Amino acid sequence: MILKNGRTFPRDYLLEDLPQEPNDVRARITRYRIPGTEQGGRYIHVQETGTRRSEVLNHDPAFRAITDAISDYDLKVPQDRIEFIALVTLALALDPWDYVSKIAMRMVDNLEKVNKMDELEEFNARLVACEKIASQLQEITDDPDMAVHDARDAGSHGFMEHLPAPGTPKVS
């Protein structure tokens, strides 16, 4: 996934494994480096999950990608929200620190609120448009000249009873 900063997740964020030195092999240590920097550390084996993770949270690929994205994406913009959600979804798979899942839960709550506000804004806009149309119709129906004209039209088209002229005998 190409992020707004031009980097590709996860490829550009993955840690670079360093060759093991003889002492590292005996101590069963695997070292890494953050690509493009001199920062590095060693992998830690997590007993509960049976996986390995970076020594420090700030070195974790998912953490670095999410923190970069937080400053790049404006979650008020629908397209940015979609891309950020896609990044969070991808980062969940590469999250041994369980950092992204906590962000995802908070983000879902906040996005629900944003969606409700968007729906409320749309509802209010439609309500204002309906009120405008109703006031225009009210102006038309309250016009006395139009009422006289409508009454005349209704009288000329309505059913008229045929009354005989005065003095003529009624036919039964």
QUIPE-V515942 format. One record per helix or strand of 3 or more residues. SS is the DSSP state (@ for helix, = for strand). FROM is the first residue (numbers start at 1). TO is the last residue. If there is no record, write none. Layout:
BEGIN
ss=[SS;SS]
from=[FROM;FROM]
to=[TO;TO]
END
This chain:
BEGIN
ss=[@;=;@;=;=;=;=;@;@;@;@;@]
from=[11;15;22;31;40;44;51;57;61;78;99;144]
to=[13;17;27;34;42;46;53;59;72;93;141;157]
END
